[in-house]
């Protein structure tokens, strides 16, 4: 049976970054790593929203990415 090892999480904010040549809004990504993987999704969203409020650009979305290595258990 496989077991998770070295789990980690990060919060990703997508922020508006001006207009492209076609007139559409371009997005930039802000990544905040080393987030506790035990954090609930609600808490991760709350933290992402708080970090978004510190940005000078308008936040388009908040995302969370979890990853882990798998080892034989």
N, C-alpha and C positions, 0 to 999 in steps of 0.2 A: 504494500500500500504506500502511495506517495504522501509525503508530508511537506507542508510549507516551511521554507527556511528563508530568513532574511527578508521578511515582508517590508515594503515601504509604500508610502503614498505621496502624492503631490497634488497641489491645487493649481489649476490653469485658468487664468483669466484671459478672455479675448476682448480686446479694447479697440475702439474705432481709431484709425490711423490716417485720417484724411480721405480724399477722393482720388480714385484712379483716373486715368485718361478717359475711360469710358463713362465717368460720372458716378460709378458705384463706390460705395464705402469700402475702403480697404481695412483689414483687421490685422492687428499685431497681437502677439501672444506674450503673456507674462506668466512665468512658471515659478512656483514657490515649492521647493523640495523639502524633504525630511519632515513631512507631516506624520504624526503618529497614526499608524494604520488601524489602531483600535478606535479612533475617533468615529463617532456616528456620522452618517450622511448629513443630518440636520446641522450638527456642529461644524462640519467641513463647509457647508454652504454659508453658515453664519460668518465663519472666518473669511471665506472668499468674498462675501459681500463687504465685510469690514475693510479688507485689503483693497477692494475695488473703490471704496469711498476715498481712499488715499491717493488714487490715480488722478492725474490731470485730464486724462481721456475718458470718454464715456465707455462704460463696460457693456459689452454685448452679451457675454455669457460667462458662467462659472462652471468649471468641470473638475472632476476628481478622477485621478488615475491611480489604481493600485497595481502593484506588481510583487512577485515573490518567486524565489527559486524553489524548485521541487527536488526533494531527495528521497531515496528509498527509505521506508520506515519500517 
